[in-house]
Amino acid sequence: MELKIPSLKNQFYIRLHKQLHNFVAMTENRIRQVFRERKEQGKTVTVAGPMVRYSKLPFRALVRHFDCDVVYSPMMLAREFCRNQTARLCDFTTNKDDFPLIVQLGGNNAEDMVKAVKMLQPYVDGVGINCGCPIKEQIREGVGAALMTAPDLVAEMVAAIRKECGAEIYVEVKMRIHKDLNDTVHFAKLVEAAGADSISVHGRLVPQRSRTAPNYDGIKIVKDSVDVPVIANGDAFTTTNIEEIVELTGCDGVMAARGILSNPAMFAGYTKTPWRAVELFWDYVTAYGLPYALTIHHFSEMLEAELTRYEKKDLNNCKNMVELINWFDDRFDLKRPGDEDFAIRDEYPWKNRTSFVYN
Ligand SMILES: Cc1cc2nc3c(=O)[nH]c(=O)nc-3n(C[C@H](O)[C@H](O)[C@H](O)COP(=O)(O)O)c2cc1C
């Protein structure tokens, strides 16, 4: 076979490509970097947990703006993601500012997981395996919380991703606790040994709903059993809650889901959604795109503490994006990017509020 010598120009590009490749290989994974830096600073890693439908790009950008260190995508089913381009386009959009990002996958076998991770790898810092989703349809398929009783399979998934996708990708497992905490410790130790970078623990049993208080002792037992970072999850609604959770569990990070849904600025110390978050969210929604049903749901959650019952009903009567933006413009002094005062005010700039409350 004739050996073809690349032209000088091509040699230059090949060298450049190799240098870039080496640079990327040498660069620390951005999630590991966050954990290392926060540890050095004596700080807790703040994590925006996965929320099916809600943890989309505009919302991720918003929580990042308010001191969230690591952000999850919603769970995506690994098999659907690989098979179906429409599922990929609907489920996953990202951009260059969307980091550090963990995409959470649901799956019931290592092969699907590896395939999905290989497709995602160029765009994300890490992947997570969902072992906590209690939805019956998922459990029936052996996905989500079904994996809580299959620690060997989860360890196999972690090891396969590690082997096939390399050391650079961050691999995480999000689990719940078991009735018998010995099972929880066994589970955590197995996934750690398989090569997981960290473990997130939602401190509730699979059948327990959010009104049951999380078992922080159960989370602490995991933290005390493994060497990798552990992220505590359950009922973090304020920065005071976060301090208490760290105190009780000794964990390296705290993950919030419902807390940031109702107040995306929670990690920055706000106790309710500040007005600036509303303006920023409008900007991200219009710049990156978000379906109307999700947009109104987010605003409804974010404004929960500010609006009266009548005002909430009124907001939820909006039928489309145009009505929604008019609703805001009629009631508030809503600034756009480029306007003076855009995204700097915390108080709600109401216009003639009382006339709307009772109308
Ligand atoms: C709307 C919603 C969607 C969720 N979707 C997911 C998901 O896709 N994957 C997952 O592991 N957990 C999911 N969860 C669970 C949360 O990530 C979290 O574990 C749980 O809500 C407890 O945290 P919290 O008390 O801070 O809300 C979801 C929770 C909510 C409220």
The ligand as an ORCA input file, in Angstrom:
! r2SCAN-3c Opt
* xyz 0 1
  C     -40.905     17.899     38.841
  C     -39.860     16.913     39.293
  C     -39.209     16.134     38.353
  C     -38.219     15.207     38.760
  N     -37.537     14.499     37.818
  C     -36.484     13.720     38.206
  C     -35.646     13.084     37.245
  O     -35.795     13.260     36.033
  N     -34.629     12.299     37.712
  C     -34.403     12.118     39.066
  O     -33.454     11.411     39.435
  N     -35.170     12.720     39.976
  C     -36.186     13.516     39.584
  N     -36.920     14.180     40.523
  C     -36.560     14.035     41.954
  C     -35.621     15.169     42.364
  O     -34.438     15.211     41.586
  C     -35.250     15.050     43.847
  O     -34.559     13.852     44.065
  C     -36.479     15.087     44.761
  O     -37.427     16.047     44.342
  C     -36.058     15.419     46.195
  O     -35.402     16.661     46.231
  P     -36.139     17.994     46.768
  O     -36.648     17.666     48.148
  O     -35.064     19.030     46.750
  O     -37.272     18.290     45.835
  C     -37.908     15.077     40.139
  C     -38.577     15.874     41.077
  C     -39.542     16.793     40.663
  C     -40.221     17.659     41.707
*
